[in-house]
């Protein structure tokens, strides 16, 4: 990753898997913001959060990975994420 931001948005509904990935990223010096599904991730982004990287699960409740990407791209304020 280049630049000054080392924030990773981790979107994963399985708690154990999310915890393991979060710990690995923290050990490598990243800041990690966790969301349990695509809706929660979009809410964080709508509130002004801007990650350097999004790690996104494909199959999630409420809003799947592909649905999350479609909404992200369709929202002008978020389309550059």
Backbone bond lengths (Angstrom), bond angles and torsions (degrees), N, CA, C in turn:
res aa  C-N    CA-C-N  psi(-1)  N-CA   C-N-CA  omega(-1)  CA-C   N-CA-C  phi
1 X - - - 1.434 - - 1.511 109.28 -
2 X 1.301 116.48 137.71 1.453 119.86 178.08 1.511 110.07 -107.80
3 X 1.329 116.88 168.89 1.451 120.68 -179.60 1.511 111.28 87.11
4 X 1.328 115.71 -174.11 1.456 120.28 -175.47 1.518 113.32 -91.72
5 X 1.325 118.16 -23.34 1.456 120.82 -176.88 1.522 110.79 -79.96
6 X 1.305 115.37 132.45 1.472 120.83 176.26 1.518 108.53 -128.29
7 X 1.329 115.16 42.21 1.461 121.16 -178.92 1.521 109.15 -96.53
8 X 1.316 115.46 127.68 1.459 122.20 177.18 1.518 108.22 -113.83
9 X 1.326 116.13 127.68 1.460 121.70 172.44 1.516 106.79 -93.20
10 X 1.319 116.28 114.15 1.459 123.25 -178.11 1.523 108.43 -104.08
11 X 1.324 116.67 115.13 1.465 121.95 -177.40 1.521 107.89 -113.83
12 X 1.327 115.67 104.51 1.473 121.99 -174.41 1.519 108.30 -151.87
13 X 1.337 116.95 128.49 1.458 120.45 -177.93 1.524 113.88 -85.63
14 X 1.314 118.99 -20.89 1.464 121.04 179.42 1.532 109.31 -84.17
15 X 1.326 115.42 114.52 1.468 121.56 -172.45 1.525 112.06 -58.24
16 X 1.327 118.17 -46.83 1.472 120.44 -177.41 1.521 111.70 -62.19
17 X 1.311 116.64 -44.48 1.458 120.91 179.58 1.535 110.65 -65.87
18 X 1.329 116.31 -43.15 1.465 120.81 178.31 1.520 110.68 -59.74
19 X 1.317 117.27 -41.30 1.463 121.93 -179.29 1.530 111.43 -64.86
20 X 1.324 116.79 -44.41 1.470 120.94 -179.77 1.526 110.34 -63.67
21 X 1.318 116.97 -47.10 1.470 120.17 -179.72 1.525 110.42 -63.78
22 X 1.323 116.44 -42.38 1.470 120.12 178.67 1.531 110.84 -59.21
23 X 1.322 117.13 -45.74 1.468 120.60 179.97 1.528 111.70 -62.45
24 X 1.326 117.11 -40.98 1.469 120.58 177.71 1.531 111.09 -61.91
25 X 1.308 116.42 -43.85 1.465 120.54 -179.91 1.527 111.47 -66.80
26 X 1.329 116.38 -41.43 1.463 120.07 178.18 1.527 110.53 -62.66
27 X 1.318 116.95 -41.20 1.468 121.53 178.01 1.526 111.89 -60.34
28 X 1.323 116.63 -28.02 1.465 121.59 179.83 1.531 112.23 -90.43
29 X 1.327 117.07 4.12 1.457 120.82 174.46 1.516 115.90 91.97
30 X 1.325 117.45 11.51 1.461 120.39 178.23 1.521 110.58 -87.36
31 X 1.313 115.54 151.51 1.459 121.18 166.83 1.519 104.92 -88.22
32 X 1.318 117.16 138.27 1.462 120.42 -175.66 1.519 109.59 -125.77
33 X 1.318 114.71 129.49 1.456 122.12 171.82 1.519 105.53 -111.60
34 X 1.331 116.72 124.63 1.465 120.97 -177.55 1.523 111.03 -105.11
35 X 1.316 114.73 141.56 1.458 122.01 173.45 1.524 107.46 -132.93
36 X 1.318 116.11 140.86 1.463 120.11 -176.58 1.521 113.11 -84.73
37 X 1.324 117.91 -10.77 1.459 121.79 176.56 1.525 109.84 -165.08
38 X 1.321 115.43 175.92 1.456 120.46 -177.05 1.516 114.18 -64.02
39 X 1.315 117.32 -33.20 1.466 120.66 179.06 1.528 109.88 -63.89
40 X 1.317 116.96 -47.74 1.472 120.73 179.45 1.528 110.62 -62.62
41 X 1.321 117.37 -37.72 1.468 120.81 178.91 1.523 110.79 -65.42
42 X 1.335 117.26 -43.82 1.463 120.30 178.18 1.526 111.37 -63.79
43 X 1.321 117.03 -36.77 1.469 120.52 177.80 1.525 110.36 -62.86
44 X 1.329 117.26 -42.45 1.462 120.51 179.32 1.530 110.26 -64.35
45 X 1.323 116.35 -43.38 1.459 120.85 178.70 1.526 111.15 -64.49
46 X 1.326 117.20 -40.95 1.465 121.17 179.32 1.523 111.26 -63.89
47 X 1.330 116.60 -26.61 1.458 121.73 178.05 1.519 113.39 -80.88
48 X 1.321 117.13 1.73 1.458 120.39 176.57 1.509 115.53 110.00
49 X 1.320 118.31 -4.14 1.461 120.69 178.80 1.521 111.22 -65.17
50 X 1.323 116.59 136.10 1.461 121.28 178.86 1.525 109.99 -135.70
51 X 1.312 117.17 101.54 1.461 120.83 -179.73 1.523 111.70 -83.37
52 X 1.314 115.30 162.32 1.465 121.32 171.36 1.522 110.01 -83.46
53 X 1.318 115.29 -25.61 1.459 121.29 -175.39 1.518 109.11 -149.46
54 X 1.342 116.58 142.46 1.458 121.88 173.53 1.520 107.36 -116.96
55 X 1.325 116.75 122.14 1.468 122.36 171.74 1.521 105.89 -101.81
56 X 1.317 116.25 118.19 1.453 121.34 -166.23 1.522 111.80 -126.73
57 X 1.312 115.34 126.50 1.463 121.76 172.86 1.528 108.29 -70.54
58 X 1.317 116.85 150.19 1.462 122.06 -179.25 1.525 111.14 -85.18
59 X 1.334 116.78 -47.05 1.458 121.85 -177.46 1.522 109.69 -105.23
60 X 1.335 116.72 112.89 1.468 121.68 179.94 1.513 109.31 -142.69
61 X 1.326 116.54 156.96 1.462 119.49 174.86 1.531 110.35 -72.15
62 X 1.290 116.55 162.08 1.472 126.64 177.18 1.517 113.65 66.23
63 X 1.339 118.66 -47.53 1.462 121.48 -177.75 1.524 108.12 -154.50
64 X 1.320 116.45 113.19 1.471 120.71 -177.59 1.526 111.00 -72.89
65 X 1.316 116.05 170.95 1.459 121.12 177.41 1.519 112.88 -57.59
66 X 1.341 118.62 -50.48 1.463 119.32 178.66 1.535 113.03 -62.05
67 X 1.330 117.09 -37.44 1.470 120.14 177.29 1.530 110.60 -66.18
68 X 1.328 116.34 -38.27 1.466 120.91 177.33 1.526 109.96 -60.08
69 X 1.328 117.22 -48.35 1.462 121.72 -179.29 1.530 110.24 -61.12
70 X 1.323 117.66 -42.97 1.467 121.12 179.90 1.528 111.12 -61.02
71 X 1.328 116.50 -44.16 1.479 119.74 179.03 1.520 111.38 -68.44
72 X 1.309 116.26 -38.07 1.459 120.57 178.93 1.531 109.93 -60.74
73 X 1.306 116.48 -47.72 1.471 121.03 -178.65 1.523 111.97 -69.07
74 X 1.332 117.51 -28.32 1.463 121.22 -178.14 1.524 112.99 -81.66
75 X 1.314 117.36 -10.25 1.461 121.79 -178.64 1.533 108.33 -100.60
76 X 1.335 117.61 109.22 1.465 120.34 -174.96 1.521 114.08 -51.45
77 X 1.316 118.35 -41.81 1.472 121.20 -177.65 1.531 112.52 -68.55
78 X 1.328 117.19 -18.99 1.466 120.88 -176.79 1.523 112.95 -112.15
79 X 1.310 117.52 -5.19 1.465 120.51 -172.27 1.532 113.65 -65.18
80 X 1.327 118.22 -15.89 1.458 119.85 178.82 1.520 113.51 -89.89
81 X 1.328 117.12 -3.93 1.463 120.49 179.51 1.516 107.97 -70.66
